[in-house]
Amino acid sequence: MARKPNRRGYPAFRETTQRGEVYGLSNTVYDDPETWPKVKMGKEKVMDVIEDVVKNALGEEELVRKLYDVLDTDTLPKQEGQDFEDYIYQLRHSIYIPPIGNEESKDVPRADEIASAQPEVINGNGHAEHHTAINNAQGRLAAVLQATERPTPPPQAPMTGLYGTQRQTIILVDWEGNASFRERSLWDPKGHPIQRGYGDMKFEFKIDGWNS
C-alpha cells in the first residue's frame, strides 16, 4: 500500500501491509502522534463489518450497505454556543459531519438545530417530498445551502457558510483486480438533501497490470 500526502514536505511512501489489517487516515499530518477519535472508531467499525460479512457469507451489496452505515455514523458533539472556529476542532469526533456553519452568521443555523431538523427530501424522480412538521432551522438551512450553490455566490467572510459531509465513497477491489467505485451524493446541485440511495453512482473496471 502506498500513501501520497497532499501537504508539502511529506513525500509519498509505501507501507508493509498484511491481510486482515485496517488502516485509517484523517485530515491531520501523517506524523501527528494523536489518533483522531473518528479514525479509531472507523477502523473498529470497518473491522466489525468485515467480520460480520465473512462470518455470515453475505454478498457485496450487503457489505456496501453496512459500510455506508459506518460512513453515516454521527457522533458530533453539540455546538453548545461555540463559534465555528472553535467548533471545527470537534469534527475529529465524528465520521459523518452534518451541515455546520458560523454561529455568528444570522443565515446559518447551529449544528444542533440542523441535526434535529427534518429537511426536504428529494426522491428518485426529482420531486420534493415534505414532512408535515418542518421547523425554522430547516428553512434556514435550505436557504443557505441553495445560496451557496449559486454559479457566482456572494462574497463571504472567512470561515462563514456551511461545512459538512457532501459525498461518501466506497472502493472495493477483489483478488482478480476487479474494482468497484461507488459514490453517494448527499446534496443535489441546489443544496437540497438527497434521500439515501437516490444519489448513488457505481463504476466497475479492471485494474490494468494487476497480475503483472
VENJOVEN-V407050 format. One record per residue. N is the residue number from 1. PHI is phi in whole degrees, 0 to 359 (none if undefined). PSI is psi in degrees with one decimal (999 if undefined). OMEGA is omega as a letter, one per 30 degrees, with the letter a starting at -180 (NA if undefined). Layout:
n:N phi:PHI psi:PSI omega:OMEGA
n:N phi:PHI psi:PSI omega:OMEGA
//
This chain:
n:1 phi:none psi:138.4 omega:l
n:2 phi:240 psi:148.1 omega:l
n:3 phi:233 psi:139.2 omega:l
n:4 phi:231 psi:100.5 omega:l
n:5 phi:297 psi:152.7 omega:l
n:6 phi:262 psi:17.3 omega:l
n:7 phi:252 psi:143.0 omega:l
n:8 phi:295 psi:143.8 omega:l
n:9 phi:88 psi:-0.1 omega:l
n:10 phi:240 psi:98.5 omega:a
n:11 phi:288 psi:163.0 omega:l
n:12 phi:291 psi:151.1 omega:l
n:13 phi:205 psi:163.4 omega:l
n:14 phi:252 psi:151.3 omega:l
n:15 phi:236 psi:144.3 omega:l
n:16 phi:282 psi:124.1 omega:a
n:17 phi:238 psi:155.5 omega:l
n:18 phi:231 psi:156.3 omega:l
n:19 phi:299 psi:138.4 omega:l
n:20 phi:92 psi:0.2 omega:l
n:21 phi:268 psi:151.4 omega:l
n:22 phi:235 psi:130.0 omega:l
n:23 phi:246 psi:146.5 omega:l
n:24 phi:228 psi:143.0 omega:l
n:25 phi:236 psi:151.6 omega:l
n:26 phi:229 psi:-174.1 omega:a
n:27 phi:274 psi:0.9 omega:l
n:28 phi:277 psi:173.2 omega:l
n:29 phi:292 psi:152.5 omega:a
n:30 phi:297 psi:-36.6 omega:a
n:31 phi:270 psi:16.5 omega:l
n:32 phi:296 psi:121.8 omega:a
n:33 phi:291 psi:-17.4 omega:a
n:34 phi:266 psi:124.3 omega:l
n:35 phi:276 psi:124.7 omega:a
n:36 phi:296 psi:142.7 omega:l
n:37 phi:304 psi:-37.1 omega:a
n:38 phi:294 psi:-32.6 omega:l
n:39 phi:289 psi:-46.6 omega:l
n:40 phi:300 psi:-45.3 omega:l
n:41 phi:297 psi:-43.8 omega:a
n:42 phi:297 psi:-42.4 omega:l
n:43 phi:298 psi:-43.0 omega:a
n:44 phi:295 psi:-42.6 omega:a
n:45 phi:291 psi:-39.5 omega:l
n:46 phi:296 psi:-42.1 omega:l
n:47 phi:297 psi:-40.7 omega:l
n:48 phi:298 psi:-41.2 omega:l
n:49 phi:297 psi:-46.7 omega:a
n:50 phi:298 psi:-44.7 omega:l
n:51 phi:298 psi:-39.7 omega:a
n:52 phi:293 psi:-43.3 omega:a
n:53 phi:295 psi:-43.0 omega:l
n:54 phi:292 psi:-45.0 omega:a
n:55 phi:299 psi:-39.2 omega:a
n:56 phi:259 psi:10.0 omega:l
n:57 phi:52 psi:47.4 omega:a
n:58 phi:278 psi:159.8 omega:a
n:59 phi:270 psi:-177.8 omega:a
n:60 phi:297 psi:-41.8 omega:a
n:61 phi:296 psi:-37.3 omega:l
n:62 phi:291 psi:-37.6 omega:l
n:63 phi:300 psi:-46.7 omega:a
n:64 phi:298 psi:-42.8 omega:a
n:65 phi:300 psi:-42.9 omega:a
n:66 phi:292 psi:-35.7 omega:l
n:67 phi:291 psi:-37.2 omega:l
n:68 phi:296 psi:-35.1 omega:l
n:69 phi:299 psi:-38.7 omega:l
n:70 phi:297 psi:-44.5 omega:a
n:71 phi:293 psi:-18.4 omega:l
n:72 phi:270 psi:4.7 omega:a
n:73 phi:294 psi:115.4 omega:a
n:74 phi:245 psi:102.7 omega:l
n:75 phi:238 psi:28.2 omega:a
n:76 phi:291 psi:125.7 omega:l
n:77 phi:298 psi:153.0 omega:l
n:78 phi:296 psi:153.8 omega:a
n:79 phi:291 psi:-34.9 omega:l
n:80 phi:51 psi:43.6 omega:l
n:81 phi:81 psi:-1.2 omega:l
n:82 phi:289 psi:144.1 omega:l
n:83 phi:281 psi:171.2 omega:a
n:84 phi:299 psi:-40.7 omega:a
n:85 phi:299 psi:-36.1 omega:l
n:86 phi:278 psi:-39.2 omega:a
n:87 phi:291 psi:-24.7 omega:a
n:88 phi:299 psi:-24.6 omega:l
n:89 phi:288 psi:-13.0 omega:l
n:90 phi:280 psi:-11.8 omega:a
n:91 phi:296 psi:-22.7 omega:l
n:92 phi:290 psi:-6.1 omega:a
n:93 phi:263 psi:-2.1 omega:a
n:94 phi:220 psi:137.5 omega:l
n:95 phi:288 psi:-51.0 omega:l
n:96 phi:268 psi:135.3 omega:l
n:97 phi:246 psi:111.9 omega:l
n:98 phi:292 psi:162.8 omega:a
n:99 phi:301 psi:126.4 omega:l
n:100 phi:228 psi:160.5 omega:a
n:101 phi:202 psi:-175.5 omega:a
n:102 phi:289 psi:116.6 omega:a
n:103 phi:296 psi:-24.1 omega:a
n:104 phi:288 psi:-20.4 omega:l
n:105 phi:283 psi:130.5 omega:a
n:106 phi:292 psi:-21.0 omega:a
n:107 phi:273 psi:-12.8 omega:a
n:108 phi:251 psi:117.4 omega:l
n:109 phi:287 psi:159.6 omega:l
n:110 phi:291 psi:158.0 omega:a
n:111 phi:298 psi:-36.6 omega:a
n:112 phi:288 psi:-27.9 omega:l
n:113 phi:293 psi:-43.8 omega:a
n:114 phi:296 psi:-43.0 omega:a
n:115 phi:297 psi:-30.8 omega:a
n:116 phi:270 psi:-6.4 omega:a
n:117 phi:282 psi:158.7 omega:l
n:118 phi:243 psi:89.7 omega:a
n:119 phi:287 psi:167.9 omega:l
n:120 phi:297 psi:139.2 omega:a
n:121 phi:245 psi:135.8 omega:l
n:122 phi:262 psi:123.9 omega:a
n:123 phi:273 psi:-177.9 omega:a
n:124 phi:295 psi:-19.9 omega:a
n:125 phi:267 psi:4.4 omega:l
n:126 phi:83 psi:7.9 omega:l
n:127 phi:264 psi:149.6 omega:a
n:128 phi:271 psi:136.4 omega:l
n:129 phi:248 psi:127.4 omega:a
n:130 phi:255 psi:136.2 omega:l
n:131 phi:284 psi:155.1 omega:a
n:132 phi:291 psi:-31.4 omega:a
n:133 phi:245 psi:108.2 omega:l
n:134 phi:239 psi:118.0 omega:a
n:135 phi:272 psi:176.6 omega:a
n:136 phi:296 psi:-32.9 omega:a
n:137 phi:298 psi:-38.5 omega:l
n:138 phi:296 psi:-45.2 omega:a
n:139 phi:298 psi:-41.2 omega:l
n:140 phi:294 psi:-40.3 omega:l
n:141 phi:298 psi:-48.0 omega:a
n:142 phi:299 psi:-40.1 omega:a
n:143 phi:295 psi:-42.6 omega:a
n:144 phi:292 psi:-43.7 omega:l
n:145 phi:299 psi:-42.1 omega:a
n:146 phi:295 psi:-38.3 omega:a
n:147 phi:294 psi:-38.1 omega:a
n:148 phi:286 psi:-12.0 omega:l
n:149 phi:264 psi:5.6 omega:l
n:150 phi:296 psi:149.1 omega:l
n:151 phi:304 psi:-38.4 omega:l
n:152 phi:234 psi:82.7 omega:a
n:153 phi:293 psi:150.6 omega:l
n:154 phi:296 psi:148.0 omega:a
n:155 phi:299 psi:142.0 omega:a
n:156 phi:234 psi:153.7 omega:l
n:157 phi:289 psi:157.4 omega:l
n:158 phi:304 psi:143.4 omega:l
n:159 phi:64 psi:32.8 omega:l
n:160 phi:243 psi:171.0 omega:a
n:161 phi:89 psi:-168.6 omega:a
n:162 phi:254 psi:149.6 omega:l
n:163 phi:222 psi:143.0 omega:l
n:164 phi:173 psi:179.6 omega:l
n:165 phi:291 psi:123.1 omega:l
n:166 phi:258 psi:-37.8 omega:a
n:167 phi:220 psi:154.9 omega:l
n:168 phi:234 psi:133.0 omega:a
n:169 phi:236 psi:136.3 omega:l
n:170 phi:231 psi:126.3 omega:l
n:171 phi:240 psi:123.3 omega:l
n:172 phi:243 psi:138.5 omega:l
n:173 phi:227 psi:128.9 omega:l
n:174 phi:266 psi:-177.8 omega:a
n:175 phi:290 psi:-14.3 omega:a
n:176 phi:262 psi:4.1 omega:l
n:177 phi:84 psi:15.2 omega:l
n:178 phi:274 psi:123.1 omega:a
n:179 phi:249 psi:145.3 omega:l
n:180 phi:233 psi:119.0 omega:a
n:181 phi:251 psi:118.3 omega:l
n:182 phi:238 psi:138.0 omega:l
n:183 phi:222 psi:133.9 omega:a
n:184 phi:247 psi:118.4 omega:l
n:185 phi:274 psi:134.2 omega:a
n:186 phi:259 psi:-11.6 omega:a
n:187 phi:223 psi:143.8 omega:l
n:188 phi:274 psi:173.2 omega:a
n:189 phi:301 psi:-20.1 omega:l
n:190 phi:265 psi:5.9 omega:l
n:191 phi:87 psi:14.1 omega:l
n:192 phi:270 psi:139.2 omega:l
n:193 phi:299 psi:140.9 omega:l
n:194 phi:255 psi:134.0 omega:l
n:195 phi:301 psi:138.1 omega:a
n:196 phi:306 psi:129.3 omega:l
n:197 phi:98 psi:-18.8 omega:a
n:198 phi:269 psi:-8.4 omega:l
n:199 phi:244 psi:28.8 omega:a
n:200 phi:270 psi:144.2 omega:l
n:201 phi:230 psi:148.6 omega:l
n:202 phi:221 psi:131.4 omega:l
n:203 phi:232 psi:132.9 omega:l
n:204 phi:241 psi:139.4 omega:a
n:205 phi:202 psi:163.8 omega:l
n:206 phi:260 psi:133.6 omega:l
n:207 phi:281 psi:118.3 omega:a
n:208 phi:297 psi:137.4 omega:l
n:209 phi:74 psi:17.1 omega:a
n:210 phi:301 psi:-41.7 omega:a
n:211 phi:262 psi:7.0 omega:a
n:212 phi:273 psi:999 omega:NA
//
